[in-house]
Amino acid sequence: MSRLFVDYCSGEPAARRFYGDSDPDRWQQQAQLPPHRTAILDILAQQNPGDAGAASIEALRHGAGAVLTGQQVGLFGGPLLVPLKAATAVARARQATGSGRPHVAIFWLASEDHDFAEINNVEFPFRRELRKLVYEGAPDAAVPVGGVLLDGPIEPLLEQAGELLGWSDALEALNQAYQPGRTFAQAFGDFYRRAFAAQGLLVFDASSREVHALGAPVLRAGIERADELHAALVERDAALQAAGYHAQVAVVRQSSLLFLLDKRTGARVALKRTAASQAEPNGLWQAGRERLSTADLLGILELEPERISPSALLRPVFQDYLFSTSLTIGGPAEVAYFAQSQVLFERILGHMTPVQPRFSATIVEPDIAELLRRHELTLDRVFSESLDGLTQLLAARALPIDGKRKLAAAGNALDGELNALLEWMHAMDAGLGRSADTAASKMRYQMNRLRRLAARFQMQKEESLARHAQAIANALYPGGHLQERVHGAAWYYARHGFELSEMLVEHAMDACPGHKALWL
């Protein structure tokens, strides 16, 4: 994890100064009601129909604040870190409500991101291996992934998921959500509405024209004040580097805070700035091969606001403007780039939204827990070893050292006694010596046979240990990465039910940002 993230979590003043006056430990202020609150809550209610979110919507209408988190939409619910984020948001909202300041958890679907290769797959730990499912129906252009329609390729993937997960409520939820004709955003959102229905989590997709129209003041600032905001980010990056930190999001000479959706292809293209000139005192904008003026972009924002979307650095400001967010929950990278976004918060909104790290955990299921106990392994030790290293560690314990010593002692004693005896018998008679040599070779053969029996037992045990090591590594530290970033969340819901969401919320109530082991 980045030094900036670690220092921020530990409260280092050198890091905290890049987050303005926001205090992540004292964030439960009374919610500030934005002027468009009724309109945004109407949209939120439309996206969360039914009884599950009704109480949360009602609480918001009566002035409750919002704890917000989010993630890219992905295949079959994405990785385990997704429910860890949602659980953290629910936990913080509960804590604030319990202290007399009602809050509701909202999960923001990052449906406007365009890296399809990042979200079109999911991995499940099946037996001693990882099974990767990939949706092959890639779009023709780099369009926002949330709007990609599921079609024929999703059906065989659902069958494969069923074979891996087995029947469960989670599998039923996946089958209902990920149907042909639905979008990635719809499917992903429906699965998590179901997974966190008991916790009142609200799911929100901001990609519509109505939402972008409500958030237009932030997007307009990104257009009209582009050079000012870019200069502030460059200055912030220099300050971070001078303090020994690094910028999470690169800010280069022509970069901006906005993307433009191509009207013909729907592709999401980064908007770049060109320097101001006498002919164009406000500078120009470049979107691929298309050149636009500031007036052109403002015209698009007025008539087709959904075509302009915020970058990763501007998105938290966009979110805060829409919901007057009390607290944002983020992963390590998101918390780190808030140190850059702070200059945007202050210039556009006049305040900084506090940010806290999401709950981080490794789930240890009973069969893996038994292997850890059998081999006297801790989670820390697993994290410190490669698969080969873990295998060697277990193999080194395969044969007790006293067994090796006994074999060596027996072999040495036999050789010593035989050599003395053979020498005496050869001196007695040559024929007797030859017969003694034959008998001695048979004795040595049997001694070697004992060695081979022990070695064969060790080899067999080492093969078993290699399987154990692979099972442990795949379950807890797959490919040298934390489980939460690799394993599909649906695997754990299929095995432990949607009650898992409440268990995660309970563990996330502890605000300590350290990594935890959850023993099921």
C-alpha positions as CSV (number, residue, x, y, z in Angstrom):
1,M,0.0,0.0,0.0
2,S,1.2,3.5,-0.7
3,R,2.9,5.5,2.0
4,L,0.4,8.3,1.7
5,F,-2.5,5.9,2.4
6,V,-0.7,4.3,5.4
7,D,0.3,7.7,6.8
8,Y,-3.2,9.1,6.4
9,C,-4.7,6.1,8.2
10,S,-2.2,6.4,11.1
11,G,-3.0,10.2,11.5
12,E,0.4,11.5,10.4
13,P,0.1,15.3,10.2
14,A,2.4,15.3,7.1
15,A,-0.2,13.3,5.2
16,R,-3.4,14.8,6.8
17,R,-2.5,18.3,5.7
18,F,-3.3,17.3,2.1
19,Y,-6.9,16.6,3.1
20,G,-7.7,20.1,4.2
21,D,-9.8,20.7,7.4
22,S,-11.8,17.6,7.0
23,D,-11.6,15.2,10.0
24,P,-12.3,11.6,9.2
25,D,-12.8,10.9,12.9
26,R,-15.4,13.7,13.4
27,W,-17.5,13.7,10.3
28,Q,-21.0,13.1,11.7
29,Q,-22.2,16.7,11.2
30,Q,-25.8,17.5,10.4
31,A,-26.5,17.0,6.7
32,Q,-26.6,20.0,4.5
33,L,-29.6,19.9,2.2
34,P,-28.7,20.7,-1.4
35,P,-31.3,22.7,-3.4
36,H,-31.9,19.8,-5.8
37,R,-32.4,17.3,-3.0
38,T,-36.0,16.5,-3.9
39,A,-35.1,15.8,-7.5
40,I,-32.1,13.6,-6.7
41,L,-34.1,11.6,-4.1
42,D,-36.8,11.0,-6.6
43,I,-34.2,9.5,-9.0
44,L,-32.8,7.5,-6.1
45,A,-36.3,6.2,-5.3
46,Q,-36.9,5.2,-8.9
47,Q,-33.6,3.2,-9.0
48,N,-34.4,1.5,-5.7
49,P,-38.0,0.3,-5.9
50,G,-39.7,-1.9,-3.4
51,D,-39.7,-2.2,0.4
52,A,-35.9,-2.9,0.9
53,G,-34.8,0.7,0.3
54,A,-38.1,2.5,1.3
55,A,-37.0,3.3,4.9
56,S,-33.6,4.6,3.7
57,I,-35.3,6.9,1.1
58,E,-37.7,8.1,3.7
59,A,-34.9,8.9,6.1
60,L,-33.1,10.9,3.4
61,R,-36.3,12.9,2.7
62,H,-36.4,13.8,6.4
63,G,-32.9,15.1,6.4
64,A,-30.6,12.1,7.0
65,G,-27.1,12.4,5.7
66,A,-25.3,10.2,3.2
67,V,-22.3,7.9,3.7
68,L,-21.2,7.1,0.1
69,T,-19.0,4.4,-1.4
70,G,-18.8,2.8,-4.9
71,Q,-17.0,0.6,-7.3
72,Q,-16.9,-0.2,-11.0
73,V,-19.7,-2.5,-12.1
74,G,-18.4,-6.0,-12.9
75,L,-19.3,-9.5,-13.9
76,F,-21.3,-11.5,-11.3
77,G,-20.8,-8.9,-8.6
78,G,-17.1,-8.3,-9.0
79,P,-14.5,-9.0,-6.4
80,L,-14.9,-9.4,-2.6
81,L,-13.8,-5.8,-1.9
82,V,-17.1,-4.6,-3.3
83,P,-19.2,-5.9,-0.3
84,L,-16.4,-4.9,2.1
85,K,-16.9,-1.3,0.8
86,A,-20.7,-1.5,1.1
87,A,-20.5,-3.0,4.6
88,T,-18.2,-0.2,5.7
89,A,-20.6,2.4,4.5
90,V,-23.5,0.7,6.2
91,A,-21.5,0.4,9.4
92,R,-20.6,4.1,9.5
93,A,-24.2,5.1,8.7
94,R,-25.4,3.0,11.6
95,Q,-22.9,4.5,14.0
96,A,-23.9,8.0,13.1
97,T,-27.6,7.2,13.4
98,G,-26.9,5.6,16.8
99,S,-25.3,8.8,18.0
100,G,-28.4,10.8,17.0
101,R,-27.4,12.0,13.5
102,P,-29.4,9.8,11.1
103,H,-27.4,8.7,8.0
104,V,-28.0,6.3,5.1
105,A,-25.5,4.3,3.1
106,I,-25.4,4.8,-0.7
107,F,-23.4,2.7,-3.2
108,W,-22.4,4.6,-6.3
109,L,-22.2,2.5,-9.4
110,A,-19.1,3.6,-11.4
111,S,-20.9,2.8,-14.6
112,E,-19.2,5.5,-16.7
113,D,-15.7,4.0,-16.5
114,H,-14.7,2.5,-19.9
115,D,-12.0,-0.1,-19.1
116,F,-14.1,-3.1,-20.1
117,A,-11.2,-5.6,-19.7
118,E,-11.0,-4.7,-16.1
119,I,-14.6,-5.6,-15.2
120,N,-15.6,-8.4,-17.7
121,N,-14.2,-11.2,-15.6
122,V,-14.5,-12.8,-12.2
123,E,-12.4,-15.5,-10.5
124,F,-13.8,-18.2,-8.1
125,P,-11.6,-20.4,-5.9
126,F,-12.7,-23.9,-6.9
127,R,-11.0,-26.8,-5.1
128,R,-7.3,-26.3,-5.4
129,E,-7.4,-23.8,-8.3
130,L,-8.9,-20.5,-9.4
131,R,-11.5,-20.6,-12.2
132,K,-11.7,-17.4,-14.2
133,L,-15.0,-16.6,-16.1
134,V,-14.7,-14.0,-18.9
135,Y,-17.6,-12.3,-20.7
136,E,-16.4,-12.3,-24.3
137,G,-19.0,-10.0,-25.8
138,A,-16.8,-6.9,-25.8
139,P,-18.1,-3.6,-27.2
140,D,-16.8,-2.2,-30.4
141,A,-15.5,1.0,-28.7
142,A,-14.4,2.2,-25.3
143,V,-17.9,3.0,-24.2
144,P,-19.0,3.3,-20.6
145,V,-19.1,-0.2,-19.2
146,G,-22.3,0.2,-17.3
147,G,-24.3,0.6,-20.5
148,V,-22.9,-2.5,-22.2
149,L,-25.8,-4.9,-22.9
150,L,-25.5,-8.5,-21.9
151,D,-26.3,-10.9,-24.7
152,G,-25.8,-14.6,-25.7
153,P,-22.3,-15.1,-24.1
154,I,-23.8,-14.5,-20.6
155,E,-25.9,-17.7,-20.7
156,P,-23.0,-20.3,-20.8
157,L,-21.2,-18.2,-18.2
158,L,-24.2,-18.5,-15.9
159,E,-24.1,-22.2,-16.4
160,Q,-20.4,-22.3,-15.5
161,A,-21.1,-20.2,-12.5
162,G,-23.8,-22.7,-11.4
163,E,-21.4,-25.6,-11.7
164,L,-18.8,-23.8,-9.6
165,L,-21.0,-22.2,-7.0
166,G,-23.8,-24.8,-6.6
167,W,-27.4,-23.9,-6.0
168,S,-27.9,-21.1,-3.5
169,D,-29.9,-17.9,-3.1
170,A,-26.8,-16.1,-4.4
171,L,-26.8,-18.1,-7.6
172,E,-30.5,-17.4,-8.0
173,A,-29.9,-13.7,-7.6
174,L,-27.1,-13.9,-10.2
175,N,-29.4,-15.7,-12.7
176,Q,-32.1,-13.1,-12.2
177,A,-29.8,-10.1,-12.4
178,Y,-27.4,-11.1,-15.3
179,Q,-30.0,-11.8,-18.0
180,P,-29.6,-11.1,-21.7
181,G,-30.9,-7.7,-22.6
182,R,-29.9,-6.1,-19.3
183,T,-26.9,-3.8,-18.8
184,F,-23.8,-4.5,-16.6
185,A,-24.9,-1.6,-14.4
186,Q,-28.5,-3.0,-14.0
187,A,-27.2,-6.5,-13.2
188,F,-24.5,-5.5,-10.8
189,G,-26.9,-3.0,-9.0
190,D,-29.7,-5.6,-8.7
191,F,-27.3,-8.2,-7.2
192,Y,-26.1,-5.8,-4.4
193,R,-29.6,-4.5,-3.8
194,R,-30.5,-8.1,-3.0
195,A,-27.3,-8.8,-1.0
196,F,-27.7,-5.8,1.2
197,A,-31.5,-5.6,1.2
198,A,-31.7,-6.3,5.0
199,Q,-29.2,-3.4,5.6
200,G,-31.1,-0.8,3.6
201,L,-28.2,-0.1,1.2
202,L,-29.3,2.2,-1.7
203,V,-27.6,1.7,-5.1
204,F,-27.2,4.7,-7.5
205,D,-26.4,5.0,-11.2
206,A,-25.4,8.5,-12.2
207,S,-25.1,8.0,-15.9
208,S,-28.5,9.4,-16.9
209,R,-29.2,12.8,-18.5
210,E,-31.2,13.8,-15.4
211,V,-28.4,13.2,-13.0
212,H,-25.8,14.9,-15.1
213,A,-28.1,17.9,-15.5
214,L,-28.4,18.1,-11.7
215,G,-24.6,17.9,-11.3
216,A,-24.0,20.4,-14.2
217,P,-22.5,23.1,-11.9
218,V,-19.5,20.8,-11.1
219,L,-19.0,19.8,-14.8
220,R,-19.3,23.5,-15.8
221,A,-16.6,24.4,-13.4
222,G,-14.4,21.7,-14.9
223,I,-14.9,23.4,-18.3
224,E,-14.9,27.1,-17.5
225,R,-12.1,26.9,-14.8
226,A,-10.1,24.1,-16.5
227,D,-6.8,26.0,-16.5
228,E,-7.1,27.2,-12.9
229,L,-8.0,23.7,-11.7
230,H,-5.2,22.1,-13.7
231,A,-2.6,24.5,-12.2
232,A,-3.9,23.8,-8.7
233,L,-3.5,20.0,-9.3
234,V,0.1,20.5,-10.7
235,E,1.0,22.5,-7.6
236,R,-0.6,19.8,-5.4
237,D,1.4,17.1,-7.1
238,A,4.6,19.0,-6.6
239,A,3.8,19.4,-2.9
240,L,3.0,15.7,-2.5
241,Q,6.3,14.7,-4.1
242,A,8.2,17.2,-2.0
243,A,6.7,15.6,1.1
244,G,7.9,12.2,-0.1
245,Y,4.6,11.0,-1.4
246,H,3.4,10.3,-5.0
247,A,0.3,11.4,-6.9
248,Q,-2.2,8.5,-7.4
249,V,-3.6,10.0,-10.6
250,A,-1.2,11.4,-13.2
251,V,-1.7,15.1,-14.1
252,V,0.0,15.8,-17.4
253,R,0.3,19.0,-19.4
254,Q,-2.9,18.7,-21.6
255,S,-5.0,16.6,-19.2
256,S,-8.4,17.8,-18.0
257,L,-11.0,16.6,-15.5
258,L,-13.5,15.6,-18.1
259,F,-14.5,12.9,-20.6
260,L,-16.7,13.3,-23.6
261,L,-18.9,10.6,-25.0
262,D,-18.6,10.5,-28.8
263,K,-22.1,11.2,-30.3
264,R,-21.7,8.6,-33.0
265,T,-19.9,5.6,-31.4
266,G,-20.7,6.3,-27.7
267,A,-16.9,6.0,-26.9
268,R,-15.7,7.8,-23.8
269,V,-12.8,10.0,-24.9
270,A,-10.6,12.0,-22.6
271,L,-10.9,15.7,-23.2
272,K,-7.5,17.4,-23.5
273,R,-6.7,21.1,-23.3
274,T,-4.8,23.1,-25.9
275,A,-3.0,26.3,-25.0
276,A,-4.8,29.7,-25.3
277,S,-3.8,31.8,-28.3
278,Q,-4.7,35.2,-29.7
279,A,-7.3,33.5,-32.0
280,E,-8.6,31.3,-29.1
281,P,-8.1,33.2,-25.9
282,N,-10.0,30.6,-24.0
283,G,-8.0,27.7,-25.5
284,L,-9.5,24.7,-27.3
285,W,-10.5,21.2,-26.4
286,Q,-9.5,18.0,-28.1
287,A,-11.6,14.8,-28.0
288,G,-9.8,12.3,-30.2
289,R,-9.7,14.0,-33.6
290,E,-12.5,16.4,-32.7
291,R,-11.6,20.0,-31.7
292,L,-14.1,22.0,-29.7
293,S,-14.2,25.4,-28.1
294,T,-15.3,26.1,-24.5
295,A,-18.6,27.4,-25.9
296,D,-19.0,24.1,-27.8
297,L,-18.6,22.1,-24.6
298,L,-20.9,24.4,-22.6
299,G,-23.5,23.9,-25.4
300,I,-23.2,20.1,-25.1
301,L,-23.5,20.4,-21.3
302,E,-26.7,22.4,-21.7
303,L,-28.4,20.1,-24.2
304,E,-26.8,16.7,-23.7
305,P,-25.2,16.7,-20.2
306,E,-24.9,12.9,-20.1
307,R,-22.2,13.2,-22.7
308,I,-19.8,14.9,-20.3
309,S,-18.5,12.8,-17.4
310,P,-16.1,13.5,-14.6
311,S,-12.7,12.0,-14.2
312,A,-11.6,10.0,-11.1
313,L,-10.3,13.2,-9.5
314,L,-13.5,15.2,-10.1
315,R,-16.0,12.4,-9.5
316,P,-15.9,12.7,-5.6
317,V,-16.7,16.4,-6.0
318,F,-19.6,15.5,-8.4
319,Q,-20.8,13.0,-5.8
320,D,-20.6,15.4,-2.9
321,Y,-22.5,18.1,-4.9
322,L,-25.4,15.7,-5.6
323,F,-25.8,14.2,-2.2
324,S,-24.0,16.6,0.2
325,T,-22.0,13.5,1.3
326,S,-21.1,13.4,5.0
327,L,-18.4,10.7,4.5
328,T,-16.9,8.8,1.6
329,I,-15.6,5.3,2.0
330,G,-12.7,4.4,-0.3
331,G,-10.1,1.8,-1.0
332,P,-6.3,2.5,-0.6
333,A,-6.0,4.1,-4.1
334,E,-9.2,6.2,-3.7
335,V,-8.1,7.5,-0.2
336,A,-4.7,8.5,-1.7
337,Y,-6.1,10.4,-4.7
338,F,-8.4,12.4,-2.4
339,A,-5.2,14.2,-1.5
340,Q,-5.3,15.5,-5.0
341,S,-9.0,16.0,-5.2
342,Q,-8.9,18.2,-2.1
343,V,-7.9,21.3,-4.2
344,L,-10.9,20.7,-6.4
345,F,-13.3,20.3,-3.4
346,E,-12.1,23.6,-1.9
347,R,-12.2,25.6,-5.2
348,I,-15.6,24.2,-6.5
349,L,-17.6,23.4,-3.3
350,G,-15.7,25.4,-0.6
351,H,-15.3,22.4,1.6
352,M,-13.7,18.9,1.7
353,T,-15.6,15.7,2.3
354,P,-14.0,13.5,4.9
355,V,-12.8,10.1,3.6
356,Q,-12.2,6.9,5.5
357,P,-10.7,3.6,4.3
358,R,-12.9,0.6,3.7
359,F,-12.9,-2.5,5.8
360,S,-10.1,-4.8,4.7
361,A,-10.3,-8.5,5.5
362,T,-9.4,-12.1,4.5
363,I,-12.1,-14.7,4.9
364,V,-10.8,-18.0,6.3
365,E,-13.2,-20.8,5.6
366,P,-13.3,-23.9,7.9
367,D,-11.4,-26.3,5.6
368,I,-8.6,-23.7,5.1
369,A,-8.6,-23.0,8.8
370,E,-8.0,-26.7,9.5
371,L,-5.0,-26.7,7.2
372,L,-3.6,-23.6,8.9
373,R,-4.0,-25.3,12.3
374,R,-2.5,-28.6,11.1
375,H,0.6,-26.9,9.8
376,E,0.8,-24.3,12.5
377,L,0.6,-21.4,10.1
378,T,-0.5,-17.8,10.7
379,L,-2.1,-15.5,8.2
380,D,1.0,-13.2,8.4
381,R,3.2,-16.2,7.5
382,V,1.1,-17.0,4.5
383,F,1.3,-13.4,3.3
384,S,5.1,-13.5,3.6
385,E,5.6,-16.6,1.4
386,S,5.4,-17.3,-2.3
387,L,3.6,-20.6,-3.3
388,D,7.1,-22.3,-3.7
389,G,8.2,-20.9,-0.4
390,L,5.1,-22.1,1.3
391,T,5.5,-25.5,-0.2
392,Q,9.1,-25.8,0.9
393,L,8.1,-24.6,4.4
394,L,5.6,-27.4,4.8
395,A,7.9,-30.0,3.2
396,A,10.7,-29.2,5.6
397,R,8.4,-30.3,8.4
398,A,7.4,-33.5,6.6
399,L,10.0,-35.9,8.3
400,P,10.8,-35.4,11.9
401,I,14.5,-34.6,12.5
402,D,14.9,-37.5,14.9
403,G,13.8,-39.9,12.1
404,K,16.6,-38.6,9.9
405,R,19.0,-39.0,12.7
406,K,18.0,-42.6,13.5
407,L,18.4,-43.6,9.8
408,A,21.8,-42.1,9.6
409,A,22.9,-43.6,12.9
410,A,21.7,-47.1,11.9
411,G,23.4,-46.9,8.5
412,N,26.7,-45.7,10.0
413,A,26.6,-48.3,12.8
414,L,25.8,-51.1,10.3
415,D,28.7,-50.1,8.0
416,G,31.2,-49.8,10.9
417,E,30.3,-53.2,12.3
418,L,30.2,-54.9,8.9
419,N,33.5,-53.6,7.8
420,A,35.2,-54.9,10.9
421,L,33.5,-58.3,10.6
422,L,34.3,-58.6,6.9
423,E,37.9,-57.8,7.4
424,W,38.1,-60.6,10.0
425,M,36.3,-63.1,7.9
426,H,38.5,-62.4,4.8
427,A,41.5,-63.0,7.0
428,M,40.2,-66.3,8.1
429,D,39.5,-67.7,4.6
430,A,39.1,-66.2,1.1
431,G,36.0,-68.3,0.4
432,L,34.5,-67.3,3.7
433,G,35.3,-63.7,2.8
434,R,33.5,-63.9,-0.5
435,S,30.4,-65.4,1.1
436,A,30.5,-62.7,3.8
437,D,30.6,-60.0,1.1
438,T,27.5,-61.5,-0.5
439,A,25.6,-61.5,2.8
440,A,26.8,-58.0,3.7
441,S,25.6,-56.6,0.4
442,K,22.2,-58.1,1.2
443,M,22.3,-56.4,4.6
444,R,23.2,-53.1,3.0
445,Y,20.5,-53.5,0.5
446,Q,17.9,-53.8,3.3
447,M,19.4,-50.8,5.0
448,N,19.0,-48.8,1.8
449,R,15.5,-50.2,1.4
450,L,14.7,-48.7,4.8
451,R,16.1,-45.3,3.6
452,R,14.0,-45.6,0.4
453,L,10.8,-46.4,2.4
454,A,11.4,-43.3,4.5
455,A,12.2,-41.2,1.4
456,R,9.1,-42.5,-0.5
457,F,6.9,-41.7,2.5
458,Q,8.4,-38.2,2.6
459,M,7.9,-37.8,-1.1
460,Q,4.2,-38.8,-0.8
461,K,3.8,-36.5,2.1
462,E,5.4,-33.7,0.3
463,E,3.0,-34.2,-2.6
464,S,0.2,-33.9,-0.2
465,L,1.8,-30.9,1.4
466,A,2.2,-29.3,-2.1
467,R,-1.5,-29.6,-2.5
468,H,-2.1,-28.2,0.9
469,A,0.2,-25.2,0.2
470,Q,-1.6,-24.6,-3.1
471,A,-5.0,-24.8,-1.5
472,I,-3.9,-22.3,1.3
473,A,-2.3,-19.9,-1.2
474,N,-5.2,-19.9,-3.6
475,A,-7.7,-19.4,-0.8
476,L,-5.9,-16.7,1.2
477,Y,-3.2,-15.0,-1.0
478,P,-3.9,-15.9,-4.7
479,G,-1.0,-15.0,-6.9
480,G,0.6,-12.9,-4.2
481,H,-2.5,-10.6,-3.9
482,L,-5.0,-10.1,-1.2
483,Q,-8.0,-12.4,-1.5
484,E,-10.4,-9.4,-1.5
485,R,-9.0,-8.1,-4.8
486,V,-9.1,-11.5,-6.6
487,H,-11.9,-13.7,-5.4
488,G,-15.4,-13.1,-6.7
489,A,-17.8,-12.0,-3.9
490,A,-20.5,-14.3,-5.2
491,W,-18.4,-17.3,-4.1
492,Y,-18.7,-16.4,-0.5
493,Y,-22.4,-15.5,-0.7
494,A,-23.1,-18.8,-2.4
495,R,-21.4,-20.7,0.5
496,H,-22.5,-18.6,3.4
497,G,-25.7,-17.0,2.3
498,F,-26.7,-13.3,2.2
499,E,-26.4,-13.3,6.0
500,L,-22.7,-12.7,5.2
501,S,-23.5,-9.0,4.5
502,E,-24.6,-8.5,8.1
503,M,-21.5,-10.3,9.4
504,L,-19.3,-8.0,7.3
505,V,-21.2,-4.9,8.6
506,E,-20.6,-6.1,12.2
507,H,-16.9,-6.5,11.7
508,A,-16.7,-3.2,9.9
509,M,-18.1,-1.4,12.9
510,D,-14.5,-1.4,14.2
511,A,-13.1,1.7,12.5
512,C,-9.4,0.5,12.8
513,P,-8.1,0.4,9.2
514,G,-5.9,-2.7,9.9
515,H,-6.4,-5.9,7.9
516,K,-8.5,-8.5,9.7
517,A,-8.9,-12.2,9.4
518,L,-12.5,-13.4,9.5
519,W,-12.7,-17.1,10.6
520,L,-16.0,-18.6,9.5
